[in-house]
């Protein structure tokens, strides 16, 4: 069976504190799934924050 691939497209709205909470919830949800690959398409202004918060989830 093929692995499922889930991609979330993130629009420009956001703030650093709200982003952190969102990314932590996404990481927790992904950690509970098996057989699924996930990606988050992040707006440029939040790339550095996302990289820091999700670097251990690969």
N, C-alpha and C positions, 0 to 999 in steps of 0.2 A: 504494500500500500504506500502511496506517496505521502510525504510529510506535508502538513498544512503550513501555509505562510500567511501570517496576518501582518498587515501594514497599516499604521495610523498616520494620517496626514494632519499635521498640526498647523493651524493658522497663526497669524501674527499676534493675536491677543494673548496676553499673559503678563506675569510679573515674576520676578525671581523666586519669591517665597511660595507663590501658588504653583509655579513650575516644579519646584522641589517636591512638594506634596504629591503632585500628579505623577511625576516620574517614579517616586518611591512606590506608589500604588501600582503603577504599570509593572515595575520590576517584581513586586510581590506576586502579582497575578500571573506573570509569565513563569515565575519560579515554580508555581503550582501546576503548570501544564506540562504534559509530556507529549512528544511527537509533534510539537508545533514550534516553528521558527517565527520570531516576531521582529518587526522593525518599526522605528518611529522616525517619520520625516519631519525634521525640526527646522523652524525658521532660522536663518543665519544668526540673528542676535543671540540665540540661545544655544548655539552649538557647543561652546566651551562648557557651559553649565551642564548640559546633557552628557557630554563626554566624561566629565568628572563624576557625575552621579551614577552613570550606567557602565562605567568601564569594567567593573567586576562581574557583569551579568553575561558576558559572552560565553 
